[in-house]
């Protein structure tokens, strides 16, 4: 049987992932709560008595071996996971490339109209769009830095004539 620890100074209860130490939930301490690891596994309940920093859930993690909360680096983008052993964000390259691929497909779709039978582009614009589409198709294979946000990648340059008009410009924002 687990010994119940109910320190009088506990103000908050923080639930953390038992694998990563990342904060799952936070709440106000109630007298019937028990600190410790869930017997089913998956999470740890920790009592916390200090003032909770504004960025606590986003930046802090629980250093399980040392039983303390530490401030970590901000999450660079959503396609990472927290590695407790190195106390760092590790890119999920497969997920990252899935999203790059979807964004690439969306951008290709936005240029499909250029090749519909009743649309006539001048030769230079048609070449710009064909080159742009080829660069987009090749783009996922050029991604090597998974630590930066997807929108900060060096995406192919959009042909200027496609950006005419404010509504068109907003469609091409990655």
N, C-alpha and C positions, 0 to 999 in steps of 0.2 A: 504494500500500500504506500502510495506517495504521501510524503509529509506535506501538510498544508503550510504555506508560508504566507502570512498576511501582515506585512510590515505596515505599521501605522502611518508611515510617511508616503506610502504608495498613493499616487493620485490618478495614474493612468494604467491601463492594461494595453500592451502592444502585442499583437500576434505577428510572428515572423515565420517565414518559410524556413523549415529546418535544413534544407539543402543549401540555399543561397544566403540566408540571413536577411533577405529583403523584407521590408515591412508589408504585411498584408492588410491588417486593420489596426485601428487605434480606438480606444474608448475610455470612458471614465471608470475608475476602479469601483467594483461592487464587492461587498464583504464575502460573497459566496464563491469568488473566483480563486482558482488555484494556479500558482506559477509552476511552469515546467513543461516538459515535452509531452505532446499528445501521444497516448499509448498506441493509437492507430498509426502514428507517424504523420509526417507532412508539415506540422507546424509546432512552434514553441510559443508558450504564453509567458510574457515577461512583464513584471511590474516596473513602472517608471515613475520616479518621484520629482524629477526636475520639470521646469517649464518646457513645453514642447516648442522647439523652433518652428518658424513658419514653413521652412522647406524640409521638415523632418521626414515625411513619407517619401519624398522624391529623392533626397540626397543621402539619407542615413541608412545604415545597415547594421545588423547585429553581428558582432564578431563572436561567434558561438564559442570557440575555444577559450576566449578571454572574458566572456560574459559582459560585454559592454557594447554600447552603441557608438559607432564611429561615422564621421561624415565622409562620404565618398564623392567621386567626381559626378557631375551631372550626366544624365543619359544623353548621348550624342544624337540619337534618333531612335525610333521605335523598333528597329530591327537588330537589337542586341539582347544579350542576356547577361546577368550578373554572375561573375565567377568569384565565389567567396575565397578560394585559395589564393588568388592573385589580387583580390580586392579591386577588380577592374571590369569594365564592360567588354564583352567579347562579341564581335559581330556574328550574326547568324547569316552567313553568306548565301545560303540557299534561299532563305526568305527574302533577303535583300534583292537578289537577282529576280525572284518572282515579281516583286513590285516594280523593279526596273523594266522587266518585260511587259507588264501590264501598262505602264506609262508609255513605253515605246509603241505598243499596239494602239493606244489611244491617240498618240500623235500621228501615227500612220493613218488611222481612220479619218482624222481631221483633214487629210490631204486627198482622200479618195475622190472627192468631187472634181479634182483637177483633171481626171481622166474619164469622166462621163462623156458619152458621145456628143451631147449638145453644148459642151464647154470647149471653147477655143482659147488656148493660151498662146502668147507669142513664144517663139522658139527659145529665147533666153530664159523666160520664166519656166517653161516646161522642163528645160535642162536643170534649172535650179531645184525644182520639185523632185525630179528623178534622182538627182544627186543626194538631196536631203533624205529622201526615202531610203536610198541605199545605205547612207550613213546611219540612219535609225535602225535598219535591220541588223547592221554590224555592231551597233553600239553596246549591247550587253556583253559581248566578248571582249570589249576594251576596258571594262570596269575592273580595276585592281585594288582600289582603296575603298574598303567597306566601312571605314571609320567615320566618314563624312556623311551628312544628310544627302539623300538621293537628289534633291533639287540642287545641291552644290556640285554635282558631277559635271564634267565638261560635255554637256549635251551638244549634239550637232546644231549648227546655227540655222535658225528658221529663215527661209527666204523672205526678204523684206516685204514683198508684195502681199504675202499671206497675213501680215500684221496690220494692214491698213484698216482703220476703224477701231475704236476702243473695244467693241464687243469681240471682234476677232482676236485682238491682242490678248484678252483675258483667257481665251480658250487655250492658248499655247503656253500658259504658265505651267511649268513643271512643278 
